[in-house]
Amino acid sequence: MNEAAARASDEPVLVRPSRESDVEAMLAIYRHHVRNGVPRDEGTGAPEPDDLRERRKNLKQTRLPHLVATWRGEVVGYAYAVLFRKRPAYRYTAKHSIYVHHAHLGRGVGRLLLQELIDACAAAGFRQMIGYIDADNAPSLALHGRFGFARAGLLSGVAYRHGRWSDTVMVQRSLGAGTTTPPPVTAPGR
Ligand SMILES: CC(C)(COP(=O)(O)OP(=O)(O)OC[C@H]1O[C@@H](n2cnc3c(N)ncnc32)[C@H](O)[C@@H]1OP(=O)(O)O)[C@@H](O)C(=O)NCCC(=O)NCCS
């Protein structure tokens, strides 16, 4: 690595709320992982730009975080949370997703995004965070373990991809007071 490249790689990765202008970069990251077989929970196709735009708009209205990580001004990863379930009883539980650009894996971007996402969900008043992770996805399982997510269950053979059935691991961690106190009168996202 020459001196200029070494200096550039010292530049920090920054995390901030996503913007409309980030949508194409987020989709490119997502499409690459889908093409290369990373498990997803989005149905059969990659989301179209309008889906992602719509989701961002909805999340903004409900104060759910939708974040990007940038390095030298480029989007190198993103993470967001949605409500675990839409029914009112579940309004204190968020379910999240996280994707890092394939050229920037293993450099701490996922760690930064997940920390910010946890902090943002806690600040918004959520009490539980849930992730669904393919049982073969060692990096994601390790990342979540590092942040205190415990295995909450295993869904056997719930996905069929690459010619075989795959299991999904459910991971969970509590936020803030967790289940030790009742929720405040105002629900998150209301
Ligand atoms: C999972 C993912 C978000 C991790 O992002 P990342 O930026 O590469 O991870 P980081 O460099 O921040 O590493 C954080 C921790 O993750 C774990 N990890 C990352 N890469 C790993 C690998 N190849 N093998 C095992 N553990 C790994 C480690 O615990 C690491 O902590 P450490 O550096 O202290 O050992 C990334 O691999 C990714 O985007 N994968 C494709 C999409 C995906 O699977 N998303 C999750 C769906 S549930």
The ligand as a Tripos MOL2 file, in Angstrom:
@<TRIPOS>MOLECULE
LIG
   48    50     1     0     0
SMALL
NO_CHARGES

@<TRIPOS>ATOM
      1 C1        -22.4310   -9.9800    9.0200 C.3       1 LIG1
      2 C2        -21.7720   -8.7090    8.5240 C.3       1 LIG1
      3 C3        -22.7710   -7.5550    8.6360 C.3       1 LIG1
      4 C4        -20.5500   -8.3830    9.4190 C.3       1 LIG1
      5 O1        -20.0070   -7.1270    9.0100 O.3       1 LIG1
      6 P1        -18.4390   -6.8260    9.0170 P.3       1 LIG1
      7 O2        -18.2710   -5.3620    8.8020 O.co2     1 LIG1
      8 O3        -17.7380   -7.7120    8.0600 O.co2     1 LIG1
      9 O4        -18.0380   -7.2250   10.5020 O.3       1 LIG1
     10 P2        -16.9270   -6.5220   11.4110 P.3       1 LIG1
     11 O5        -15.6580   -6.3690   10.6590 O.co2     1 LIG1
     12 O6        -17.4960   -5.3020   12.0500 O.co2     1 LIG1
     13 O7        -16.7140   -7.6390   12.5210 O.3       1 LIG1
     14 C5        -17.4980   -7.6480   13.6990 C.3       1 LIG1
     15 C6        -17.5290   -9.0360   14.2770 C.3       1 LIG1
     16 O8        -18.2290   -9.9010   13.3900 O.3       1 LIG1
     17 C7        -17.6300  -11.2030   13.4160 C.3       1 LIG1
     18 N1        -17.1250  -11.5280   12.0840 N.ar      1 LIG1
     19 C8        -16.9740  -10.6940   11.0260 C.ar      1 LIG1
     20 N2        -16.5340  -11.3660    9.9500 N.ar      1 LIG1
     21 C9        -16.4020  -12.6410   10.3390 C.ar      1 LIG1
     22 C10       -16.0040  -13.8430    9.6820 C.ar      1 LIG1
     23 N3        -15.6640  -13.8490    8.3920 N.pl3     1 LIG1
     24 N4        -16.0210  -15.0020   10.3840 N.ar      1 LIG1
     25 C11       -16.3830  -15.0240   11.6900 C.ar      1 LIG1
     26 N5        -16.7680  -13.9180   12.3570 N.ar      1 LIG1
     27 C12       -16.7780  -12.7420   11.7060 C.ar      1 LIG1
     28 C13       -16.5520  -11.1550   14.4600 C.3       1 LIG1
     29 O9        -17.1170  -11.4820   15.7040 O.3       1 LIG1
     30 C14       -16.1890   -9.6820   14.4670 C.3       1 LIG1
     31 O10       -15.6620   -9.2700   15.6840 O.3       1 LIG1
     32 P3        -14.0630   -9.2520   15.8960 P.3       1 LIG1
     33 O11       -13.5140   -8.3920   14.8120 O.co2     1 LIG1
     34 O12       -13.8970   -8.6700   17.2330 O.co2     1 LIG1
     35 O13       -13.6310  -10.6610   15.7920 O.co2     1 LIG1
     36 C15       -21.2420   -8.8790    7.0830 C.3       1 LIG1
     37 O14       -20.5260  -10.0750    7.0130 O.3       1 LIG1
     38 C16       -22.2960   -8.8610    5.9960 C.2       1 LIG1
     39 O15       -22.7640   -7.7940    5.5640 O.2       1 LIG1
     40 N6        -22.6680  -10.0500    5.4930 N.am      1 LIG1
     41 C17       -23.5880  -10.1690    4.3920 C.3       1 LIG1
     42 C18       -25.0040   -9.7910    4.7580 C.3       1 LIG1
     43 C19       -25.4860  -10.5340    5.9700 C.2       1 LIG1
     44 O16       -25.2860  -11.7220    6.1010 O.2       1 LIG1
     45 N7        -26.1470   -9.7830    6.8510 N.am      1 LIG1
     46 C20       -26.6900  -10.3160    8.0690 C.3       1 LIG1
     47 C21       -27.9980  -10.9830    7.7980 C.3       1 LIG1
     48 S1        -28.6370  -11.6620    9.3300 S.3       1 LIG1
@<TRIPOS>BOND
     1     1     2 1
     2     2     3 1
     3     2     4 1
     4     2    36 1
     5     4     5 1
     6     5     6 1
     7     6     7 2
     8     6     8 1
     9     6     9 1
    10     9    10 1
    11    10    11 2
    12    10    12 1
    13    10    13 1
    14    13    14 1
    15    14    15 1
    16    15    16 1
    17    15    30 1
    18    16    17 1
    19    17    18 1
    20    17    28 1
    21    18    19 ar
    22    18    27 ar
    23    19    20 ar
    24    20    21 ar
    25    21    22 ar
    26    21    27 ar
    27    22    23 1
    28    22    24 ar
    29    24    25 ar
    30    25    26 ar
    31    26    27 ar
    32    28    29 1
    33    28    30 1
    34    30    31 1
    35    31    32 1
    36    32    33 2
    37    32    34 1
    38    32    35 1
    39    36    37 1
    40    36    38 1
    41    38    39 2
    42    38    40 1
    43    40    41 1
    44    41    42 1
    45    42    43 1
    46    43    44 2
    47    43    45 1
    48    45    46 1
    49    46    47 1
    50    47    48 1
@<TRIPOS>SUBSTRUCTURE
     1 LIG1         1 GROUP 0 **** ****
